[in-house]
């Protein structure tokens, strides 16, 4: 794919803006949860893990993809770094996707089993869940380093292994299984929200959870489904031939998937007033407002750090 100088400038600026906004948005999530005491709850550890995964995509993956795209899809960084890059790309994107999956399960259990589901108030248990997500994500990157399913690096191309078995395994673990779990959790929360008309407060919480999760699942599917359909089908359509898919189509679908890392922090801020107000104060450098909020939060936090029912209803 040959691009003119003007096209390269336009595409480069657009992709750089996407990368910069992704870094900014996910950095705000990490800072907000660390600064605002009300947000420093075990249930929000998953948001931090998601932000770290998306931030990693923006910092260690997107810049190299931009350079590759602007050179017509040619990989300029050598075979060794090709393997490292693919590992980082797969691990960070998978960690982001699987964290979204775990968040959907956490939301469902927190709403439907508030008295018997301990992870939301147990920091150690939540930390173990996060470590498990990253270990599973890292495990997908190991086969190419162990002699199975070597990545493709020929004629300036850096591409994940096209081995049939590895393609089925990696796409299933990284996308299709998490997608199925998220859809099931959304259906269960939606059904619970419809059946809980007897308790108005609970119904509001469940309806909010259903709406939030519905938007998350919808955006996630729009961003990643086209890319993973292409990734799953390519080995069976192209075989060992890597160039049978138009490069512009492949890169467009890839960046559509990366855009999910940009959207995640803004989706959660849209449904969480505390995140929105903290974002606003941080962007306007109003640190005193954040400090005053800390003082206000201390008044509303009960012994043990759990939130009052009113706070849970207002910021869940």
N, C-alpha and C positions, 0 to 999 in steps of 0.2 A: 504494500500500500504506500504510494508516493504522495507526500503532502507538500503543498507549497509553503513558503515561508510564512505567509499570512495565516494559513490554516494551522500551522504549527504554533504560532503565537496565540491564536484564539483558543485552541485546544489546551495548550499549556497553561494559559491563564485560568481557564475554567476548572481544570483538574487541580491546579494549585489552590484555588478558592475552596473547592470541595475538601481538600486535605486540611487547609487551615481551619475551616469551620468545624471539621471533625475533631481536630485537636482542641480547639477552644471549647466546644460543647462538652466533650468528655472530661476535660480538665476541670470545668466548672462543677460537674457532678462530684468528682473526687474531693474538690475543695469544699463544696457545700456540705457533704456528709461529714467531713472531718471538722468543719468549723461550727456548724449548728448542732447543738446538743440534742435537740428534738429529732434530728435526722440520724444521730449516732445510735441507731438501734440495730440489733442483729439482722432484722428483716431487710435492712438496707445494705448489708454487706454484699448481697447479690448485685445490687446496683453498682457498687464500687467495682466488683469483679467484672461486670459487663462493661463499665466505662474503661477499665484498664485494658480489657481485650480490644475494644474499639479504638482506644488511644494507641495501642500497639500496632494495629492495622494501619493507622494514619502515619505513624512515625517510621516504622521499619519495613512497611510493605509499599504503601502508595508512592513514595518518591521514586523507587526503582521502577515501578510500573509506568509512571509518567515518562521517565527517560526512555523506557522501552517503546512506549507508544509513539513518542515523538521521533524515534528512529525507524519507524515503519515496522515495529514488532521485532526488531533485532536485539538479541541479548548481548550486552557489551561487557559483562562482569565476570566471565569465565565459568568453567564447569563446576569448580568447587563451591563458589558462592551461589551458583544456580541451585545446588542441592540445599544449601543453607537457607536461601531465599524461599524456596518452595516449602520447606519445613516450617519457617516462620509464618508464611502466608496461610498454610493449612491449619497450623496450630491456633493462631490468633483468630481466624475467621470461625473455626470450629468452636473455640472457647466462647466466642460471642454468641453463636447460635445455640450451643448447649446451655449457656447461662440463661438465655431467654426461655429455654425449655424448663429449666429448674425453677425459674421465677413463676412460670405458669402453674407448676405443681405446688409451689409454695403459696401462691395466691389462693388456689383451690382449697388446700388443706387449712390454711389460716381462716378462710371464710366458713367452710363447712364443719371444721373440727376445732373450734377456737380453744376448747378446754383440754383436748387430748393431744394436740399437735405442739410439741415443745420447742421446735427448732427456732421459731420466731423470737423467742426470748432466751435462747441458748446460744451464746456466741461461739463456743467451741464446736457445737454440732454444726452450726452454719459454716464455720471455717472448714470443717471436714468435707462438707458438701462442695464447697468451692475448690478445695484441693482435688477432690475427685473429678470435678469437671475438667480441670487443667490436665490432670494425668490422662484421662481418656482422650482429650484433645491431642496431647503429645504422642499418645500411642499410635495415632493414625500416621504420624510422620516417620515412624521407625522402620517399616518394611523396606523402603528404598535403601536404607543404610545397612540392612541385614541381608542383602542379596536378593530379596524378592521385590519385583516390580521396580526396576531402576527408572529414575526420571529420564526424560528425553532431553539431550543437549547435543544437537547436531545442526550444522549450518546456521549458527546464530540463533537457534531456537532454544528456549528454556521452558519446558512443559512438564507437568506432573506425569507420572507413569501412566501409560495407556494400557497396561495389563488388564485383561478382562476381569479377573478375580479381584484384583486390588481396586479397580474402579467401582465394582459393586459394593465391596466392603467399605471403602472410604466414603462414598456418597451416601450409603445407608446410615452409617454411624454419624456422619457430619451433618446430614440434612434430613433424609426421609424419616428416620425414626424420631428425631426431635420434632419435626413438623407434625407427625402423627400424634405425638403426645400433646403438643400444644393445641391441636384441634380437639382432641378428646377433653382436655381440661377446659377449654372454652365452652364446649357443649355442656359439660357438667355444671359449670358456674352459671351459664345462661339458664339451664333448666332449674337450678336451685333458686335463682333470682325470681323466676316466674312462679315458683311454688311457695315463696316466703311472704306472701301478702299479709299474713296474720300479724307479723311483727314489722312495723313500719321502719324502725331504725335499721334492723337487720336487712330488710329489703333494700333500703337505700345503699347500704354497703355492698350488697351482692350485685345490685344493678350497676354500681360504679365499677366494681371489679370486672363484671362481664363486659362493660363498655371498654374499659382500659385494655383488657386482654384481647378483645375483639380487634381493636385498632392495631395492637402490637402484632397479632397473628396476621392480619391483613397486610400491613406494611412489609412484614417479614416475607410473606409469600410472594408479593409483587416484586420485591427486590431480588430474592434468591432463587425462586423456582425456575425461571427461564435459564439461568446459568447452569443449575444442576441438571436440568433436563438435557441441555447440550452436552455437559460433561459426561453424563451417563451414556448418551447415545453415540458420542464421537468414536470410541474404540470399536463399536460394532459397525459403524458406518464407514469409518476411515481405515480401520485396521492400524497398521504401523505407519501409515501415511498421515503426517500431522497437518498438512496444508490444505486438506479438502474442505475445511470450514473457513469461510471468508474472515480475514483477520479483523475487519471492522465490526463484524457481528460478535465475534468472540470478545473483543475488548469492550464493546458497548455493554454486553451482558455482565461482564466482569465488574465494570464500574457501577452498574446498577446494583449489584450485590454489595459492593463496598459502600454504596450510598446508605445502606441500612445502618452502618456504623455512625454515619452522620445524623440520621434521624432519631436513633434511640434516645439520646439525652433530651431531645426536645419533645418527644412523645411523652416521656415520664413527667417532664416539667409541665406539660399542658394539663395533666390530670392531678398534679400535686402542687398545691398552693405554696407550701413551704419551699419547695425547690424553685418555683417561679420567683418568689420574693427574694430568695438568696441569690439567684442568678442576677436579678435586677440590681441588688445592692453591690454585688461584686463587680459587675460591669460598669457601674457608676462610681466605683471606689468609695462607697458609703459604708466604711467598715464600722462606724459607730452604730449604724442601724443594726448590723449583725450582732454587735456586742449587746445592744439593748434586747435583741431577740433572745440571746442566750440567757439574759437575766429573766425574761418573761418565761422562757421554757423551764427554768429551774422551779418556778412557782407552780407549773402544771405537771411536773414529773413526780410520780409517787415513789415510795421507797423501793429500791431495786431497779430503778430506771425505766419501769414500764409506764406507758402513757395512760392518762385518764380516758374513760370511754368517750368523752366529748372530743379529746384530741385525736383519738383513733378514728373517730367518725370524720373529723375535719381534714385529716392529712393522710388517711390510708390510701 
